[in-house]
Amino acid sequence: MSTNVMVIGSGGREHAIAWRISKCSNLGKLYCLPGSGGTADIAENIPAGVCDFDLIAQHVTDKNIDLVVVGPEVPLVAGITDFLNERFPGLSVVGPTAKGAQLEGSKDFAKEFMMRHNIPTAAYRTFTKETLDDAYAFLETLRPPYVLKADGLAAGKGVVIPDNLEDARKELAEMFSGKFGDASARVVIEEYLSGIEVSVFVLTDGKDYLILPEAKDYKRIGVGDKGLNTGGMGAVSPVPFADSEFMAKVEQRIIKPTVSGLAEDGIDYRGFIFIGLMNCGGDPYVIEYNVRMGDPETEAVMTRIDSDLLSHLKAAAQGELASETMVINPQAAVTVVMVSGGYPEKYNSGYPIAGIENVRDAQVFHSGTKKSGDATLSAGGRVLAVTANAEDIVAAREKALGAVGCISFTDSYFRNDIANDVIALL
């Protein structure tokens, strides 16, 4: 029986998920809400806000939707899964309930969860504006650099890492004064973990799980990982140091206790868990949890899944993941993100994008675009995520950069050093 699918979201992550689903057997009709200029080529876009729950429910009814995949974190934290489960008892939904979504919605909740279930992570304390003096005192017990995290959602930009105590005190005061809005009404201060980051992705039905290809992203705007944090300037998969020995540690020390911990806490979790890890001398430590796939890592990861993603998603939503096996393509994937000049600060959009049709040996995922007649226009800070696959990372990187060279729009910018650090490890 064919399955009608709705993917909620408009970014490159959602385009990549929809792209992979579009290639699956037993797919009926594919819808993206609201989608983008890219998803319009593979699905029917539905104009609606990702938190307009009543309108989403109307479309679930009108389009005879069987499976909903929730891409972004905001509607998950707001309780879209709870809403849909109550409104449509037979509907399959990939995405945790609001309680489970607190793993991302509250850094303090996540840290308490890790401590409770003996999951390795950095030492921490949580503070409010009223306990600012205590926060200053805690900073003095730590060695620089210092890690300050807004407790709530801040669009992936709520973490600052000052190099000295004076800057840390200043940043902390600014966060409590509303630098990240309500998200920084509470701030988690952590010890700094030194190592190399890797993103690990798990799909779980609350009992069993599948491990997706791992990836490494690049958060800084500038070449050499300099400058402001962004939502992500590129990604690479696989990650050389995440070998079988390291991943065995990740599974035993982090993935298994995370899934079992959710069950022990009475949280019915059916969806993705994105575990941001630090490799500290060969041992994995959790930096943070996210309750959805990462962006732009998804744009690399999805190109490496050879098995039927739609089957995996349905099984996760229905609590039947034990019967599924994920097949991973051994080829490497490199994603290079093209952004609007000025991003992540002030930027202009609405510019025509030329040359996508000339890309032959890569996938172009739309992170922030819209259709205007026959034209595709830039419509965000991150505009396109260009992913290429090859036998190794070096070749994949060259193909990705070659594809980026085919595309142009006014004031575009990209990092030309994506994957160089990983190549140096080979």
C-alpha positions in Angstrom: 0.0 0.0 0.0 1.4 3.4 -1.0 2.1 6.0 1.7 1.3 9.7 1.4 4.0 11.7 3.2 4.1 15.3 4.5 7.6 16.7 5.4 7.3 19.8 7.6 9.9 22.5 7.1 11.5 24.6 4.4 15.3 24.3 4.7 18.0 22.2 3.1 17.5 19.5 5.7 13.8 19.0 4.7 14.7 19.1 1.0 17.3 16.4 1.5 14.9 14.2 3.5 12.1 14.7 0.9 14.6 14.0 -1.9 15.6 10.6 -0.3 11.9 9.8 0.4 11.0 10.6 -3.2 13.3 7.7 -4.3 11.6 5.1 -2.0 9.2 2.3 -3.0 5.6 2.5 -1.9 5.6 6.3 -1.8 2.2 7.7 -2.7 2.1 11.5 -2.9 4.8 13.6 -1.3 4.0 17.0 0.2 6.3 19.6 1.8 4.9 22.3 4.2 5.9 25.0 3.4 8.8 23.6 1.3 11.1 25.6 -0.9 12.0 26.4 -4.4 13.8 23.0 -4.5 11.1 20.8 -3.0 8.7 22.2 -5.6 10.5 20.0 -8.2 9.9 16.7 -6.3 6.8 17.3 -4.2 3.7 19.5 -3.8 4.5 22.5 -1.6 1.8 23.5 0.9 1.9 27.2 2.0 1.6 27.2 5.8 3.6 28.0 8.9 5.3 25.1 10.7 3.6 26.1 13.9 0.1 26.6 12.4 -1.1 23.3 13.9 -4.8 23.7 12.9 -3.9 24.4 9.3 -1.5 21.5 9.3 -4.2 19.3 10.6 -6.6 20.4 7.9 -4.0 19.5 5.2 -3.4 16.1 6.9 -7.1 15.4 6.4 -7.4 17.0 2.9 -4.3 15.2 1.5 -5.0 11.9 3.2 -1.6 12.0 4.8 -0.3 8.7 6.3 3.1 9.8 7.6 4.3 13.2 8.9 8.1 13.9 9.2 8.8 17.0 11.3 12.0 18.6 10.2 12.7 21.6 12.5 12.9 21.8 16.2 10.6 24.7 16.9 7.3 22.9 16.2 8.5 19.8 18.1 9.3 21.8 21.2 5.9 23.5 20.7 4.2 20.1 20.8 3.2 19.3 17.2 3.6 15.6 17.8 1.3 15.6 20.8 -1.2 17.6 18.8 -1.2 15.3 15.8 -1.3 12.2 18.0 -4.4 13.5 19.8 -6.1 14.7 16.6 -5.3 11.7 14.4 -4.7 8.5 16.5 -3.8 6.4 13.5 -1.4 8.9 11.9 2.3 8.0 11.9 4.5 10.9 13.1 8.3 11.0 13.1 9.3 13.4 15.8 9.3 13.3 19.6 6.6 14.6 21.9 7.1 18.0 23.6 8.5 16.2 26.7 11.1 14.4 24.6 11.8 17.6 22.6 13.1 19.2 25.8 16.4 17.4 25.1 16.9 20.3 22.7 14.5 22.8 24.1 16.3 23.1 27.4 20.0 22.7 27.8 19.5 22.3 31.5 17.0 19.5 31.0 19.5 17.7 28.7 22.4 18.0 31.1 20.2 16.7 34.0 19.2 13.8 31.8 22.8 13.0 31.0 23.9 13.1 34.6 20.9 11.0 35.7 21.8 8.3 33.1 25.6 8.4 33.5 26.1 9.7 29.9 29.6 11.3 29.6 29.4 15.1 29.2 31.2 18.2 30.5 30.7 19.4 34.1 28.2 22.3 34.2 25.9 24.5 36.3 22.8 26.5 35.3 22.2 30.1 36.3 19.7 32.9 36.0 20.0 36.7 36.2 19.2 36.5 39.9 22.2 34.3 40.5 24.7 36.3 38.4 27.2 36.6 41.2 27.2 32.9 41.7 27.7 32.5 37.9 30.7 34.8 38.0 32.1 32.8 40.9 31.6 29.5 39.0 33.5 31.0 36.0 36.5 31.6 38.2 36.6 27.8 39.0 37.0 27.0 35.3 39.9 27.2 33.0 39.5 29.2 29.7 38.0 29.1 27.2 34.5 29.2 28.7 31.3 27.7 27.3 28.1 29.7 27.8 24.9 28.2 26.4 21.5 29.8 26.2 19.1 27.3 27.9 16.4 27.6 25.2 16.2 27.5 21.4 18.3 30.1 19.7 18.3 28.9 16.1 21.7 27.2 16.6 23.4 30.4 17.6 23.0 30.4 21.4 26.5 29.3 22.3 29.4 31.6 22.9 33.0 30.5 23.8 34.9 33.5 25.3 38.7 33.1 25.5 39.2 34.9 28.8 37.4 35.6 32.1 36.7 39.3 31.3 34.9 38.5 28.0 33.1 35.6 29.7 31.6 37.9 32.4 30.6 40.4 29.7 29.0 37.8 27.5 27.1 36.3 30.4 25.7 39.7 31.4 24.6 40.3 27.8 22.9 37.0 27.6 20.9 37.7 30.8 20.1 41.1 29.3 18.4 39.4 26.3 21.1 38.8 23.7 19.2 35.6 22.7 15.8 36.8 23.9 13.9 34.5 26.3 16.3 31.6 25.3 19.0 33.1 27.5 16.8 33.8 30.6 18.8 30.8 31.9 22.4 30.1 30.9 24.3 26.8 31.2 28.0 27.3 31.9 30.1 24.3 31.0 33.8 23.3 31.2 35.4 23.4 27.8 36.1 20.1 26.2 39.1 20.0 23.9 39.0 17.7 20.9 37.3 17.2 17.5 33.6 17.4 17.0 31.4 14.8 15.2 27.7 14.6 14.7 26.0 11.2 15.3 22.4 10.6 14.1 20.1 8.0 15.5 16.5 7.0 14.4 14.6 5.4 17.2 11.2 4.1 18.0 11.8 4.4 21.7 13.0 0.8 22.1 15.3 0.0 19.1 17.4 2.3 16.9 19.2 2.7 13.6 22.5 4.6 13.4 22.8 6.8 10.4 26.1 7.9 8.7 28.0 10.3 11.0 29.1 13.7 9.8 31.1 16.8 10.7 29.8 20.3 10.2 31.5 23.7 9.9 29.8 26.4 12.0 32.0 29.5 11.5 31.4 31.9 8.7 35.1 32.3 7.8 37.8 30.2 6.2 39.9 28.4 8.8 36.9 28.3 11.1 37.1 32.0 11.9 34.4 34.5 12.6 30.8 34.3 13.8 28.8 31.1 14.3 26.3 30.3 11.7 23.7 27.6 11.1 26.4 25.7 9.2 28.6 26.4 6.2 29.3 22.8 5.1 29.6 19.2 6.2 31.6 16.0 5.5 30.7 12.3 5.9 32.2 9.9 6.9 34.5 11.3 9.6 37.9 9.5 9.6 38.4 9.3 13.3 34.9 7.9 13.9 36.1 4.4 13.2 34.6 1.2 14.4 36.4 1.4 17.8 35.2 4.9 18.4 31.6 4.3 17.2 31.5 1.2 19.5 32.2 3.5 22.4 29.6 5.9 21.2 27.0 3.2 21.0 27.7 1.6 24.4 28.3 4.8 26.4 25.9 7.2 24.7 23.3 5.8 22.3 22.1 2.8 24.3 21.9 4.8 27.7 20.1 7.6 25.9 17.4 5.4 24.3 17.0 3.4 27.5 17.1 6.5 29.6 14.2 8.1 27.6 12.2 4.9 28.2 13.0 4.8 31.9 11.9 8.5 32.2 8.5 7.6 30.6 9.2 9.5 27.4 7.7 7.9 24.3 10.3 9.0 21.8 9.8 8.2 18.1 12.1 10.2 15.8 15.7 11.4 15.2 18.2 12.1 17.9 21.2 14.2 16.8 24.0 13.8 19.2 26.7 16.4 19.0 29.9 14.8 20.3 33.5 15.7 21.2 36.2 13.2 20.6 38.5 13.8 23.6 41.6 11.6 23.2 39.5 8.7 21.7 36.6 9.0 24.2 33.2 10.5 23.2 31.5 13.2 25.3 28.1 14.7 24.6 28.2 18.4 23.8 24.4 18.6 23.1 21.4 16.8 21.9 19.1 17.9 19.1 15.7 16.2 18.5 15.9 16.4 14.7 18.4 15.9 12.0 21.2 18.5 11.6 21.6 21.1 8.9 23.7 21.0 6.7 24.8 17.5 7.9 21.5 16.0 6.6 22.4 17.1 3.1 25.5 14.9 3.2 24.0 12.1 5.3 21.0 11.5 3.1 23.1 10.9 0.0 24.8 8.0 1.8 21.7 6.1 2.7 21.1 3.3 0.2 18.2 1.5 2.0 14.5 2.5 2.0 14.3 5.6 4.2 10.5 5.6 4.0 10.3 2.1 5.4 12.6 3.1 8.2 10.6 6.2 9.1 7.3 4.3 9.1 8.7 1.6 11.3 10.1 4.2 13.8 6.7 5.9 14.0 4.9 2.6 14.5 7.3 1.1 17.0 8.6 -1.6 14.7 12.2 -0.5 14.0 13.7 -3.9 15.2 12.9 -5.4 11.8 14.7 -2.6 9.8 18.3 -2.6 8.6 20.0 0.5 7.3 22.4 0.2 4.3 25.0 2.9 4.1 26.9 3.8 0.9 30.6 3.7 1.5 31.2 6.7 -0.8 32.2 10.0 0.9 29.9 13.1 0.8 31.0 16.7 1.0 28.5 19.6 1.3 29.3 23.2 0.6 26.8 25.8 1.6 26.3 29.0 -0.5 25.0 31.9 1.6 24.0 35.5 1.1 26.7 38.1 1.6 26.6 39.5 5.1 25.1 36.4 6.7 24.9 35.6 9.6 24.3 39.3 10.2 22.4 41.6 7.9 22.0 40.4 4.3 19.8 41.0 1.2 17.7 38.4 -0.6 15.4 38.1 -3.6 18.2 37.6 -6.1 17.8 35.3 -9.1 19.9 32.1 -8.9 21.5 31.0 -12.1 23.3 27.8 -13.1 21.6 25.1 -10.9 20.5 23.4 -14.1 24.2 23.1 -15.2 25.1 21.0 -12.2 25.5 17.4 -13.4 27.3 15.4 -10.8 26.1 16.7 -7.4 22.8 17.3 -5.6 21.7 20.9 -5.0 19.5 21.2 -1.9 17.6 24.4 -1.3 18.1 26.0 2.2 16.5 29.3 1.5 14.9 29.8 -1.9 11.5 30.5 -3.4 10.0 30.3 -6.8 8.9 33.4 -8.8 7.4 32.2 -12.1 10.1 30.2 -13.7 12.9 31.8 -11.7 14.4 30.6 -8.4 15.2 33.4 -6.0 17.4 33.6 -2.8 15.2 33.8 0.2 17.4 33.4 3.3 20.9 33.6 4.8 21.8 30.1 3.8 20.6 29.7 0.3 21.9 26.4 -1.2 23.7 23.3 0.1 25.6 21.6 -2.7 26.6 17.9 -2.0 28.8 15.7 -4.1 29.7 12.0 -3.5 32.9 10.2 -4.6 35.1 7.3 -3.6 37.0 9.5 -1.1 36.7 12.8 0.7 39.3 14.5 -1.5 37.4 13.7 -4.7 34.0 14.6 -3.2 35.3 18.0 -2.1 36.6 18.8 -5.5 33.3 17.7 -7.1 31.3 19.8 -4.6 33.4 22.9 -5.3 33.1 22.3 -9.0 29.4 22.2 -8.7 29.3 25.4 -6.6 31.3 27.1 -9.4 28.4 26.4 -11.8 26.0 28.4 -9.7 25.7 32.2 -9.2 23.6 34.8 -7.5 24.3 38.4 -6.4 26.6 38.7 -3.4 26.9 34.9 -2.9 29.6 33.5 -0.5 30.9 30.1 0.4 33.8 28.6 2.3 36.4 27.0 0.0 38.1 25.1 2.8 35.3 22.7 3.8 36.7 19.2 4.6 40.4 20.3 4.5 40.8 19.6 8.2 39.4 16.1 7.8 41.6 15.4 4.8 44.6 16.3 6.9 43.7 13.4 9.2 43.7 10.9 6.4 
